[in-house]
Amino acid sequence: MTYEAARSITGPYLATLGASAAVVGFVAGFDFLDILCDLFQVTSQTKPIATGS
């Protein structure tokens, strides 16, 4: 839970530091892409559950 909370405040924190909207959007988008890549990597390594046939 702490990990997700830390990712969610990245954009507002950069804005507080004076980053432009383009930089904040790029960083937030890159973080989201990183999460999707991690999720895809985890799901592609799992084995499907066998059905009872």
N, CA, C and O atoms as CSV, one atom per row, in Angstrom:
chain,resi,resn,atom,element,x,y,z
A,1,MET,N,N,0.822,-1.184,0.000
A,1,MET,CA,C,0.000,0.000,0.000
A,1,MET,C,C,0.871,1.255,0.000
A,1,MET,O,O,0.534,2.239,-0.660
A,2,THR,N,N,1.954,1.234,0.711
A,2,THR,CA,C,2.839,2.398,0.758
A,2,THR,C,C,3.439,2.671,-0.615
A,2,THR,O,O,3.610,3.826,-1.006
A,3,TYR,N,N,3.758,1.612,-1.343
A,3,TYR,CA,C,4.344,1.756,-2.671
A,3,TYR,C,C,3.398,2.501,-3.604
A,3,TYR,O,O,3.814,3.415,-4.317
A,4,GLU,N,N,2.119,2.106,-3.599
A,4,GLU,CA,C,1.132,2.752,-4.461
A,4,GLU,C,C,0.908,4.195,-4.044
A,4,GLU,O,O,0.741,5.066,-4.898
A,5,ALA,N,N,0.901,4.458,-2.751
A,5,ALA,CA,C,0.711,5.830,-2.270
A,5,ALA,C,C,1.887,6.705,-2.690
A,5,ALA,O,O,1.701,7.866,-3.054
A,6,ALA,N,N,3.075,6.161,-2.642
A,6,ALA,CA,C,4.257,6.931,-3.054
A,6,ALA,C,C,4.194,7.266,-4.537
A,6,ALA,O,O,4.591,8.359,-4.940
A,7,ARG,N,N,3.711,6.359,-5.337
A,7,ARG,CA,C,3.589,6.639,-6.772
A,7,ARG,C,C,2.515,7.674,-7.054
A,7,ARG,O,O,2.634,8.447,-8.005
A,8,SER,N,N,1.468,7.699,-6.239
A,8,SER,CA,C,0.359,8.610,-6.507
A,8,SER,C,C,0.700,10.059,-6.194
A,8,SER,O,O,0.037,10.962,-6.706
A,9,ILE,N,N,1.711,10.312,-5.373
A,9,ILE,CA,C,2.042,11.696,-5.024
A,9,ILE,C,C,3.193,12.244,-5.858
A,9,ILE,O,O,3.604,13.385,-5.648
A,10,THR,N,N,3.717,11.475,-6.784
A,10,THR,CA,C,4.850,11.935,-7.588
A,10,THR,C,C,4.514,13.189,-8.384
A,10,THR,O,O,5.278,14.154,-8.372
A,11,GLY,N,N,3.383,13.182,-9.072
A,11,GLY,CA,C,2.989,14.328,-9.883
A,11,GLY,C,C,2.792,15.595,-9.080
A,11,GLY,O,O,3.391,16.618,-9.409
A,12,PRO,N,N,1.964,15.566,-8.022
A,12,PRO,CA,C,1.782,16.765,-7.210
A,12,PRO,C,C,3.076,17.257,-6.558
A,12,PRO,O,O,3.275,18.462,-6.404
A,13,TYR,N,N,3.950,16.329,-6.176
A,13,TYR,CA,C,5.221,16.724,-5.564
A,13,TYR,C,C,6.093,17.478,-6.579
A,13,TYR,O,O,6.690,18.503,-6.248
A,14,LEU,N,N,6.162,16.972,-7.798
A,14,LEU,CA,C,6.936,17.667,-8.831
A,14,LEU,C,C,6.346,19.036,-9.133
A,14,LEU,O,O,7.083,19.993,-9.370
A,15,ALA,N,N,5.026,19.134,-9.128
A,15,ALA,CA,C,4.379,20.426,-9.370
A,15,ALA,C,C,4.719,21.403,-8.253
A,15,ALA,O,O,4.920,22.589,-8.513
A,16,THR,N,N,4.785,20.927,-7.016
A,16,THR,CA,C,5.160,21.776,-5.888
A,16,THR,C,C,6.590,22.279,-6.043
A,16,THR,O,O,6.903,23.401,-5.644
A,17,LEU,N,N,7.444,21.464,-6.612
A,17,LEU,CA,C,8.834,21.867,-6.812
A,17,LEU,C,C,9.004,22.831,-7.980
A,17,LEU,O,O,10.089,23.371,-8.195
A,18,GLY,N,N,7.926,23.046,-8.735
A,18,GLY,CA,C,7.980,24.005,-9.828
A,18,GLY,C,C,8.164,23.391,-11.203
A,18,GLY,O,O,8.495,24.098,-12.155
A,19,ALA,N,N,7.957,22.094,-11.322
A,19,ALA,CA,C,8.086,21.453,-12.630
A,19,ALA,C,C,6.935,21.889,-13.528
A,19,ALA,O,O,5.841,22.187,-13.048
A,20,SER,N,N,7.185,21.924,-14.822
A,20,SER,CA,C,6.139,22.321,-15.767
A,20,SER,C,C,5.092,21.214,-15.882
A,20,SER,O,O,5.322,20.074,-15.478
A,21,ALA,N,N,3.950,21.573,-16.437
A,21,ALA,CA,C,2.874,20.592,-16.610
A,21,ALA,C,C,3.315,19.454,-17.523
A,21,ALA,O,O,2.909,18.309,-17.326
A,22,ALA,N,N,4.137,19.759,-18.517
A,22,ALA,CA,C,4.618,18.723,-19.437
A,22,ALA,C,C,5.499,17.712,-18.706
A,22,ALA,O,O,5.388,16.509,-18.938
A,23,VAL,N,N,6.361,18.193,-17.835
A,23,VAL,CA,C,7.240,17.294,-17.078
A,23,VAL,C,C,6.426,16.446,-16.113
A,23,VAL,O,O,6.652,15.241,-16.000
A,24,VAL,N,N,5.485,17.064,-15.419
A,24,VAL,CA,C,4.643,16.315,-14.482
A,24,VAL,C,C,3.856,15.241,-15.232
A,24,VAL,O,O,3.776,14.102,-14.772
A,25,GLY,N,N,3.277,15.589,-16.376
A,25,GLY,CA,C,2.520,14.620,-17.160
A,25,GLY,C,C,3.380,13.490,-17.682
A,25,GLY,O,O,2.959,12.333,-17.686
A,26,PHE,N,N,4.586,13.819,-18.122
A,26,PHE,CA,C,5.497,12.789,-18.639
A,26,PHE,C,C,5.891,11.815,-17.534
A,26,PHE,O,O,5.862,10.601,-17.735
A,27,VAL,N,N,6.256,12.339,-16.379
A,27,VAL,CA,C,6.673,11.476,-15.266
A,27,VAL,C,C,5.513,10.610,-14.797
A,27,VAL,O,O,5.687,9.414,-14.564
A,28,ALA,N,N,4.329,11.204,-14.654
A,28,ALA,CA,C,3.164,10.423,-14.224
A,28,ALA,C,C,2.822,9.354,-15.262
A,28,ALA,O,O,2.498,8.225,-14.895
A,29,GLY,N,N,2.889,9.684,-16.529
A,29,GLY,CA,C,2.619,8.709,-17.584
A,29,GLY,C,C,3.653,7.604,-17.627
A,29,GLY,O,O,3.316,6.440,-17.847
A,30,PHE,N,N,4.907,7.957,-17.419
A,30,PHE,CA,C,5.970,6.961,-17.414
A,30,PHE,C,C,5.806,6.014,-16.231
A,30,PHE,O,O,6.035,4.812,-16.365
A,31,ASP,N,N,5.410,6.545,-15.071
A,31,ASP,CA,C,5.152,5.689,-13.912
A,31,ASP,C,C,4.030,4.703,-14.207
A,31,ASP,O,O,4.114,3.531,-13.841
A,32,PHE,N,N,2.975,5.181,-14.871
A,32,PHE,CA,C,1.857,4.309,-15.209
A,32,PHE,C,C,2.306,3.221,-16.181
A,32,PHE,O,O,1.925,2.060,-16.033
A,33,LEU,N,N,3.106,3.588,-17.164
A,33,LEU,CA,C,3.621,2.612,-18.123
A,33,LEU,C,C,4.487,1.568,-17.416
A,33,LEU,O,O,4.429,0.383,-17.744
A,34,ASP,N,N,5.281,2.007,-16.455
A,34,ASP,CA,C,6.121,1.095,-15.689
A,34,ASP,C,C,5.261,0.093,-14.915
A,34,ASP,O,O,5.591,-1.091,-14.843
A,35,ILE,N,N,4.163,0.571,-14.341
A,35,ILE,CA,C,3.258,-0.323,-13.613
A,35,ILE,C,C,2.650,-1.355,-14.565
A,35,ILE,O,O,2.567,-2.537,-14.232
A,36,LEU,N,N,2.223,-0.903,-15.755
A,36,LEU,CA,C,1.643,-1.836,-16.723
A,36,LEU,C,C,2.654,-2.884,-17.178
A,36,LEU,O,O,2.304,-4.054,-17.333
A,37,CYS,N,N,3.887,-2.479,-17.390
A,37,CYS,CA,C,4.925,-3.428,-17.808
A,37,CYS,C,C,5.190,-4.455,-16.713
A,37,CYS,O,O,5.355,-5.643,-16.990
A,38,ASP,N,N,5.230,-3.985,-15.457
A,38,ASP,CA,C,5.418,-4.911,-14.342
A,38,ASP,C,C,4.259,-5.892,-14.255
A,38,ASP,O,O,4.467,-7.086,-14.038
A,39,LEU,N,N,3.044,-5.395,-14.425
A,39,LEU,CA,C,1.871,-6.254,-14.363
A,39,LEU,C,C,1.891,-7.285,-15.487
A,39,LEU,O,O,1.596,-8.458,-15.256
A,40,PHE,N,N,2.233,-6.862,-16.690
A,40,PHE,CA,C,2.285,-7.797,-17.819
A,40,PHE,C,C,3.353,-8.859,-17.594
A,40,PHE,O,O,3.142,-10.029,-17.915
A,41,GLN,N,N,4.487,-8.465,-17.049
A,41,GLN,CA,C,5.569,-9.413,-16.807
A,41,GLN,C,C,5.143,-10.454,-15.778
A,41,GLN,O,O,5.448,-11.636,-15.937
A,42,VAL,N,N,4.455,-10.041,-14.744
A,42,VAL,CA,C,4.010,-10.974,-13.706
A,42,VAL,C,C,2.952,-11.916,-14.263
A,42,VAL,O,O,3.006,-13.120,-14.014
A,43,THR,N,N,1.991,-11.384,-15.013
A,43,THR,CA,C,0.918,-12.236,-15.517
A,43,THR,C,C,1.398,-13.176,-16.610
A,43,THR,O,O,0.818,-14.248,-16.788
A,44,SER,N,N,2.439,-12.808,-17.346
A,44,SER,CA,C,2.925,-13.698,-18.399
A,44,SER,C,C,3.759,-14.847,-17.828
A,44,SER,O,O,4.008,-15.833,-18.521
A,45,GLN,N,N,4.187,-14.728,-16.587
A,45,GLN,CA,C,4.998,-15.778,-15.980
A,45,GLN,C,C,4.170,-16.773,-15.170
A,45,GLN,O,O,4.689,-17.795,-14.721
A,46,THR,N,N,2.888,-16.476,-14.983
A,46,THR,CA,C,2.051,-17.392,-14.218
A,46,THR,C,C,1.492,-18.482,-15.123
A,46,THR,O,O,1.257,-18.260,-16.311
A,47,LYS,N,N,1.286,-19.643,-14.556
A,47,LYS,CA,C,0.729,-20.757,-15.307
A,47,LYS,C,C,-0.783,-20.717,-15.213
A,47,LYS,O,O,-1.327,-20.379,-14.162
A,48,PRO,N,N,-1.471,-21.058,-16.295
A,48,PRO,CA,C,-2.939,-21.075,-16.238
A,48,PRO,C,C,-3.435,-22.172,-15.299
A,48,PRO,O,O,-2.784,-23.203,-15.128
A,49,ILE,N,N,-4.570,-21.939,-14.708
A,49,ILE,CA,C,-5.159,-22.922,-13.807
A,49,ILE,C,C,-5.809,-24.009,-14.653
A,49,ILE,O,O,-6.578,-23.723,-15.571
A,50,ALA,N,N,-5.489,-25.258,-14.332
A,50,ALA,CA,C,-6.036,-26.385,-15.090
A,50,ALA,C,C,-7.520,-26.537,-14.797
A,50,ALA,O,O,-7.953,-26.434,-13.650
A,51,THR,N,N,-8.275,-26.778,-15.823
A,51,THR,CA,C,-9.707,-27.017,-15.636
A,51,THR,C,C,-9.942,-28.507,-15.430
A,51,THR,O,O,-9.197,-29.342,-15.943
A,52,GLY,N,N,-10.956,-28.819,-14.698
A,52,GLY,CA,C,-11.248,-30.232,-14.422
A,52,GLY,C,C,-11.969,-30.904,-15.572
A,52,GLY,O,O,-13.199,-30.949,-15.592
A,53,SER,N,N,-11.224,-31.423,-16.525
A,53,SER,CA,C,-11.884,-32.096,-17.655
A,53,SER,C,C,-11.496,-33.550,-17.696
A,53,SER,O,O,-11.948,-34.285,-18.574
